[in-house]
Every structure is written in structure tokens, then in C-alpha cells.
Amino acid sequence: MDLIPVEFEAFDKRIAAVSGDKHVERLYRGTRWAEGPVYFPAGRFLVWSDIPNDRLLRWDEQTGTVAPFRQPSGYVNGNTLDREGRLISCEHGARRVTRTEHDGSVTTLADRWQGDRLNSPNDVVVRSDGSIWFTDPPYGILGDYEGHRAEQEVDGCHVYRIDPLSGRTSLAAGDFTRPNGLAFSLDERSLLVTDTEERHIRIFDVRDDGTLAGGRVFAEHSGEGSYDGLRLDDAGRVWAAVGSSVHCYDPDGTLLGRLILPESVSNLVFGGPKRNRVFITATTSLYSVMLNIRGARPVWAP
């Protein structure tokens, strides 16, 4: 494990409420493009994706050891847990969203829309009503690095919703260029979605029928890199992977500060027994830093 001094830039005095470790821990190094961190509280371990190497890795919090979780993985990108603690994954390889059952078997939840194959599901979140929401840019079919080169069948790159009762996949919103990371607000009445190519985060109202309305720009970035994954803490602050840093935004969209890392950041998740440890995937490595705040309560929490 390497210790890297924390490099944090503050842009607003409100960020003074956030503090923690004076160093960032590099827990593992050896991936080609790390993505999709998800924390399993029952086992106190973290699973994340190494997309080009077609594998999922598992880091044990109590021993600090890393071992393969699944290989091949289907070029999994984003991951999350559902209300029963089951792994929900976005597979670039088979162009589908899957659920890993408690017995280890894998169930396909979505792989088509209106008869056409999805592009390459990227990131995924679960709402407390059991619905599953995911983004579908074409990164996994553009070449053979993160999936399999293929023709795009769906007209566009959209956000979809999987109904918890019928299992039906429906279009939630379709006016994106490259939708990527997504996260619900604390009250689940809003959904934040990053658009990597447009270099902004948008915020949508969640309608009762499972569609999204509005979509104003919540935050935008004109510097190095663009937006990827994002998460919320329990005060509603938005933490987003941007270039080689993690940006922290106030719920009103003000950029409060940023944590700078040695390489390009893809995603993050709050974990640990108190949900106050931030795990960050960044190119070749898995990092973590412990803070004095907690992540937003996930759907599986009592």
C-alpha cells in the first residue's frame, strides 16, 4: 500500500465542513482502466472492474488482499447493489445489464430496446422502489479495447429504466451525446447524469411514470478531462470524477473543491462500516481516503 499526500484545492468556504485523512491510500495497482467500484457491507469487501483485462477484482477490507472476483467478466464497466445486496453490472461485451444472484448465477435484466441490441451499458443505479436505471453510450462497441467492435443498432445514446415488477426496459430520457455516470438525489425526486462529451452534469426531475423531465445543466467543466462517475454524500453534496481529480459540488451546483490524484479518475463509491471511506478507481489503481462525512444511504441500508 502506498501513501500519497492529500492534494486538495478549496474554492468555497463551505468545503471546510469536509475533512479527513492527510494522505490517500493506493490499495492496488495493476489495472489497465479501473472502473465501477461497489462496496459489499456484509462481507466488507469492494469489487471493481478492469475493463480492458475483462475482469472484476475483489479487495478485502480486513486483510487488504486483492484477488480475482470474476474473469472473464463480459467487459463489465459500472456496478451497484440492489435492495437484496445482489450485484448489478453493466457488461460491454454482451451489451447487457445483469444481476448476479446469491448462488453466483447471472441473470440478464436488459439487452435490447424495441428489438435492437443496446450499445454498451455503462453505469447503473437502483432506486428504492427497485427500479434499475442505466446509461448506454457506445464505448464498448467502438473498438476491441473495452468490448467488441460492432455496429450501433439503437438510434442514439440514452438513459433507460428497468421496471421492478414487469422487468420491462423503457426509455427514460434520450437527449444525450454520451451519457455516463448517474446518481439519485437524496429524496430520489431528481436524477443527475453526466454527459462526457458535452462536459457537463445535468439534473432531471423523476416522473411517476418512470420518465425524466427537465434536464438543466447542474455543473460544467472546461478544464482537463471530462465527467465520468458520480456519487452523493448524506448532505446532498455531489462527488464527481473529472479528469485526474474528484470534484465536490454543493447541492446548489457550486464547485466547493477538488481532490487531485496522480492519474485519470473514472469513478468512486462511499464504503466502509460508516460509509465514510471513499474508494476511487483511476486508470491503473484503486485509491481510498477516509473522511468525516458519510455517503448517501444506499437502497440496501435498513
C-alpha positions, 0 to 999 in steps of 0.5 A: 500500500502506498501513501500519497499526500492529500492534494486538495484545492478549496474554492468555497468556504463551505468545503471546510465542513469536509475533512479527513485523512492527510494522505490517500491510500493506493490499495492496488495497482495493476489495472489497465482502466479501473472502473465501477467500484461497489462496496459489499457491507456484509462481507466488507469487501469492494469489487471493481472492474478492469475493463480492458483485462475483462475482469472484476477484482475483489479487495478485502477490507480486513486483510487488504488482499486483492484477488480475482472476483470474476474473469472473464467478466463480459467487459463489465464497466459500472456496478451497484447493489440492489435492495437484496445486496445482489450485484448489478453490472453493466457488461460491454461485451454482451451489451447487457445489464445483469444481476448476479444472484446469491448462488453466483448465477447471472441473470440478464435484466436488459439487452435490447430496446424495441428489438435492437441490441443496446450499445454498451451499458455503462453505469447503473443505479437502483432506486428504492422502489427497485427500479434499475436505471442505466446509461448506454453510450457506445464505448464498448462497441467502438473498438476491441479495447473495452468490448467488441467492435460492432455496429450501433443498432439503437438510434442514439445514446440514452438513459433507460429504466428497468421496471421492478415488477414487469422487468420491462426496459423503457426509455427514460430520457434520450437527449444525450451525446454520451451519457455516463455516470448517474446518481439519485438525489437524496429524496430520489425526486431528481436524477443527475447524469453526466454527459462526457462529451458535452462536459457537463452534469445535468439534473432531471426531475423523476416522473411517476411514470418512470420518465425524466423531465427537465434536464438543466445543466447542474455543473460544467467543466472546461478544464482537463478531462471530462465527467465520468462517475458520480456519487452523493454524500448524506448532505446532498453534496455531489462527488464527481470524477473529472479528469485526474481529480474528484470534484465536490459540488454543493447541492446548489451546483457550486464547485466547493473543491477538488481532490487531485490524484496522480492519474485519470479518475473514472469513478468512486463509491462511499464504503466502509462500516460508516460509509465514510471511506471513499474508494476511487478507481483511476486508470491503473489503481484503486485509491481510498481516503477516509473522511468525516462525512458519510455517503448517501444511504444506499437502497440496501441500508435498513 
